[in-house]
Amino acid sequence: MKNSKKKFKDTDFLEVSDEDLMKFIDEINEYSIEVPSQNEINTCIENLRKHVPKKKNLLDILKNITKRIEIDLSYMNKLYWTINILIFLISYLFIITKNISPYGVIVFISPIPLILGFTEIFKGRENGMIELELSFKVSAREIILSRMIILGAFNIALNLVMAIMISRSYTGLNLLKVNIMWLTPFIWVNFVSFMIAKRIRSQYVSFGMIGTWICSILLIFNSPKVVEKFININTGIYILIILVGITLMAIQVKKYIKEGLINFDYHS
């Protein structure tokens, strides 16, 4: 069936006379559009204002992160919690049965739960669920930070329980020293992991950091003299190193949130 529409050429419009054009204009002028009153315009603006999204500030971000924590707790894989608890229990059994240095073991395992946790942080991206996650009324950065808070708190709780259990099993063991020994690598290893994960945003960060951490520890522990030097470092120096790490981490997290207020590409 042929198209019944008439096709016009540009030259067809050149044949319209001035008289026809004026007649067309007069017909158009007969149609009038009623201009709304100023009161109606103001009412319309106020009604639309309710639907305009407000610019988030740092406090709003933190509130959203707090609300997300409860959701993310149920979202995380139960296997993750089980594996990490088993790692700490097995490590504790090795300490009390094999007469292994408790300081060395707790230094080794202290950052592992949070490093492994990057598989949970970015699993939405890896499993093709990113669009669903981004459909929530929170940004991708808020999702990531809420999960990091959960994993960090879990990691700290495991290390504290481990430190208390070790101190009760070993008489004369300095509990403060044990806590400082695990807190130092925990802060710095996870600071480095966070800096890398900000750019790569992949579960492979977890595997890469675990491999690097294990290799580093094996190199250090192969030399008993080096281990002894690490253990005998002044407590004040350890505290200073911890404070520097916490400060740098806080600066980077704050910067990360502020950048998210402007723009964030979770896919990159």
C-alpha positions as CSV (number, residue, x, y, z in Angstrom):
1,M,0.0,0.0,0.0
2,K,1.4,3.3,-1.0
3,N,2.0,6.1,1.5
4,S,-0.9,8.6,1.2
5,K,1.1,11.4,2.8
6,K,1.9,14.2,0.5
7,K,5.6,15.1,0.4
8,F,6.5,18.8,0.2
9,K,9.5,20.3,-1.3
10,D,11.2,23.4,0.0
11,T,10.3,25.2,-3.2
12,D,6.6,24.6,-2.6
13,F,6.6,27.1,0.3
14,L,8.2,29.8,-1.9
15,E,4.9,29.9,-4.0
16,V,2.8,31.1,-1.0
17,S,1.7,34.6,-1.7
18,D,1.9,37.4,0.9
19,E,-1.9,37.6,0.9
20,D,-2.1,33.9,1.9
21,L,0.6,34.3,4.5
22,M,-1.2,37.2,6.1
23,K,-4.5,35.3,6.1
24,F,-2.7,32.4,7.9
25,I,-1.3,34.8,10.5
26,D,-4.7,36.3,11.1
27,E,-6.2,32.9,11.7
28,I,-3.4,32.1,14.2
29,N,-4.0,35.3,16.0
30,E,-7.6,34.4,16.7
31,Y,-6.3,31.7,19.1
32,S,-5.4,33.2,22.4
33,I,-3.5,31.5,25.3
34,E,-4.6,32.7,28.7
35,V,-1.6,33.8,30.7
36,P,-1.8,32.5,34.3
37,S,-1.8,34.9,37.1
38,Q,1.2,35.5,39.3
39,N,-0.5,33.7,42.2
40,E,-1.0,30.6,40.0
41,I,2.6,30.7,38.9
42,N,3.8,30.9,42.5
43,T,1.5,28.1,43.5
44,C,2.9,25.9,40.7
45,I,6.5,26.7,41.7
46,E,5.8,25.8,45.3
47,N,4.2,22.5,44.3
48,L,7.2,21.6,42.1
49,R,9.7,22.6,44.7
50,K,8.7,19.6,46.9
51,H,9.8,17.3,44.2
52,V,13.2,18.9,43.5
53,P,15.9,16.8,45.1
54,K,17.9,18.5,47.8
55,K,21.7,18.7,47.6
56,K,23.1,16.2,50.1
57,N,25.6,17.4,52.7
58,L,28.1,15.4,54.7
59,L,25.6,14.9,57.6
60,D,22.9,13.5,55.2
61,I,25.4,11.1,53.7
62,L,26.3,9.8,57.2
63,K,22.6,9.4,58.1
64,N,22.0,7.4,55.0
65,I,25.1,5.2,55.7
66,T,23.7,4.5,59.2
67,K,20.4,3.5,57.8
68,R,22.1,1.3,55.2
69,I,24.1,-0.7,57.7
70,E,21.1,-2.7,58.9
71,I,20.2,-3.6,55.3
72,D,23.7,-4.5,54.3
73,L,24.1,-6.8,57.4
74,S,21.4,-9.1,56.0
75,Y,22.7,-8.7,52.4
76,M,26.2,-10.1,53.2
77,N,27.1,-13.7,52.6
78,K,26.9,-15.8,55.7
79,L,29.9,-17.8,54.5
80,Y,32.1,-14.7,54.8
81,W,31.4,-14.4,58.6
82,T,32.0,-18.2,59.0
83,I,35.3,-18.3,57.2
84,N,36.7,-15.4,59.2
85,I,35.6,-16.8,62.5
86,L,37.2,-20.1,61.6
87,I,40.5,-18.4,60.6
88,F,40.7,-16.8,64.0
89,L,39.7,-19.9,65.9
90,I,42.3,-22.1,64.0
91,S,44.9,-19.4,64.6
92,Y,44.2,-19.4,68.3
93,L,44.4,-23.2,68.5
94,F,47.8,-23.0,66.8
95,I,49.1,-20.5,69.3
96,I,48.1,-22.5,72.4
97,T,49.0,-26.0,71.0
98,K,52.1,-25.3,68.8
99,N,53.8,-22.8,71.0
100,I,53.8,-20.2,68.2
101,S,54.5,-16.5,69.0
102,P,51.1,-14.9,69.7
103,Y,52.4,-11.5,68.5
104,G,53.3,-12.9,65.1
105,V,50.1,-14.7,64.6
106,I,47.8,-11.8,65.5
107,V,49.9,-9.4,63.3
108,F,49.4,-11.9,60.4
109,I,45.6,-12.4,60.7
110,S,44.6,-8.9,61.9
111,P,43.8,-7.3,58.5
112,I,42.6,-10.4,56.7
113,P,38.8,-10.1,57.5
114,L,38.5,-6.6,56.1
115,I,40.7,-7.4,53.1
116,L,38.5,-10.4,52.3
117,G,35.5,-8.1,52.8
118,F,36.3,-6.3,49.6
119,T,34.7,-9.3,47.8
120,E,31.5,-8.4,49.7
121,I,31.8,-4.7,49.1
122,F,32.0,-5.0,45.3
123,K,30.0,-8.2,44.8
124,G,27.0,-6.2,43.4
125,R,29.3,-5.0,40.5
126,E,30.8,-8.4,39.9
127,N,27.4,-10.2,40.0
128,G,25.6,-7.8,37.6
129,M,23.4,-6.4,40.4
130,I,24.8,-2.8,40.2
131,E,21.7,-1.4,38.6
132,L,19.5,-2.8,41.4
133,E,21.9,-1.4,44.1
134,L,21.9,2.0,42.4
135,S,18.1,2.1,42.3
136,F,18.0,2.6,46.1
137,K,17.7,6.2,47.4
138,V,21.4,6.2,48.3
139,S,24.6,6.6,46.3
140,A,27.0,3.8,45.4
141,R,29.5,5.4,47.7
142,E,27.1,5.3,50.7
143,I,26.6,1.6,50.0
144,I,30.4,1.0,49.9
145,L,31.1,3.0,53.0
146,S,28.3,1.3,55.0
147,R,29.7,-2.1,54.1
148,M,33.2,-1.0,55.1
149,I,32.0,0.2,58.5
150,I,30.3,-3.2,59.0
151,L,33.4,-5.1,58.0
152,G,35.7,-2.9,59.9
153,A,33.7,-3.3,63.1
154,F,33.5,-7.1,62.6
155,N,37.3,-7.2,62.1
156,I,38.0,-5.1,65.2
157,A,35.7,-7.3,67.3
158,L,37.4,-10.4,66.2
159,N,40.9,-9.0,66.9
160,L,39.8,-7.8,70.4
161,V,38.3,-11.2,71.3
162,M,41.5,-12.9,70.0
163,A,43.7,-10.5,72.0
164,I,41.7,-11.2,75.2
165,M,41.8,-15.0,74.7
166,I,45.5,-15.0,74.0
167,S,46.2,-12.8,77.1
168,R,44.3,-15.2,79.3
169,S,46.1,-18.2,77.9
170,Y,49.6,-16.7,78.2
171,T,50.5,-15.4,81.7
172,G,52.5,-12.3,81.7
173,L,51.4,-11.3,78.1
174,N,50.9,-7.6,77.8
175,L,47.3,-7.0,76.5
176,L,48.1,-3.4,75.5
177,K,51.0,-4.6,73.4
178,V,49.0,-7.3,71.8
179,N,46.3,-4.8,70.8
180,I,48.8,-2.3,69.5
181,M,50.5,-5.1,67.5
182,W,47.3,-6.0,65.6
183,L,46.0,-2.5,65.3
184,T,49.1,-1.2,63.4
185,P,48.9,-3.6,60.4
186,F,45.1,-3.5,60.5
187,I,45.1,0.3,60.0
188,W,47.8,0.5,57.3
189,V,47.0,-2.6,55.3
190,N,43.4,-1.6,55.0
191,F,44.3,2.0,54.3
192,V,46.3,0.8,51.3
193,S,43.5,-1.6,50.3
194,F,41.0,1.3,50.4
195,M,43.2,3.5,48.2
196,I,43.5,0.8,45.6
197,A,39.9,-0.2,45.8
198,K,38.8,3.4,45.1
199,R,40.4,3.2,41.7
200,I,40.0,-0.4,40.7
201,R,36.6,-1.2,42.4
202,S,36.8,-4.9,41.9
203,Q,36.8,-8.1,44.0
204,Y,40.3,-8.7,42.6
205,V,41.6,-6.1,45.0
206,S,40.9,-8.5,47.8
207,F,42.8,-11.4,46.2
208,G,45.7,-9.2,45.3
209,M,46.0,-7.7,48.7
210,I,45.8,-11.1,50.5
211,G,48.5,-12.5,48.2
212,T,50.7,-9.5,48.8
213,W,50.1,-9.5,52.6
214,I,50.9,-13.3,52.9
215,C,54.1,-12.9,50.9
216,S,55.2,-9.9,53.0
217,I,54.6,-11.7,56.3
218,L,56.4,-14.8,55.1
219,L,59.5,-12.7,54.1
220,I,59.5,-11.0,57.5
221,F,58.9,-14.2,59.6
222,N,61.7,-16.0,57.8
223,S,64.1,-13.8,59.8
224,P,63.7,-14.3,63.6
225,K,65.9,-11.2,64.2
226,V,63.6,-9.0,62.1
227,V,60.6,-10.3,64.0
228,E,62.2,-9.7,67.3
229,K,63.0,-6.1,66.3
230,F,59.4,-5.5,65.3
231,I,58.1,-6.9,68.6
232,N,60.6,-4.8,70.6
233,I,59.8,-1.5,68.9
234,N,58.8,1.2,71.5
235,T,55.1,1.3,72.2
236,G,55.0,5.1,71.7
237,I,56.3,4.6,68.1
238,Y,53.6,2.1,67.4
239,I,51.0,4.5,68.7
240,L,52.3,7.3,66.6
241,I,52.2,5.1,63.5
242,I,48.6,4.1,64.3
243,L,47.6,7.8,64.8
244,V,49.1,8.7,61.4
245,G,47.3,5.9,59.7
246,I,44.0,6.8,61.3
247,T,44.4,10.4,60.3
248,L,45.2,9.6,56.7
249,M,42.3,7.1,56.5
250,A,39.9,9.7,57.9
251,I,41.1,12.3,55.4
252,Q,40.6,9.9,52.5
253,V,37.2,8.8,53.6
254,K,36.0,12.4,54.0
255,K,37.4,13.3,50.6
256,Y,35.7,10.2,49.1
257,I,32.4,11.3,50.5
258,K,32.8,14.9,49.3
259,E,33.7,13.7,45.8
260,G,30.5,11.6,45.9
261,L,28.4,14.8,46.5
262,I,29.6,16.1,43.2
263,N,30.0,13.1,40.9
264,F,30.6,9.3,41.1
265,D,30.9,6.6,38.5
266,Y,30.5,3.2,40.1
267,H,31.1,1.5,36.8
268,S,34.6,2.7,36.2
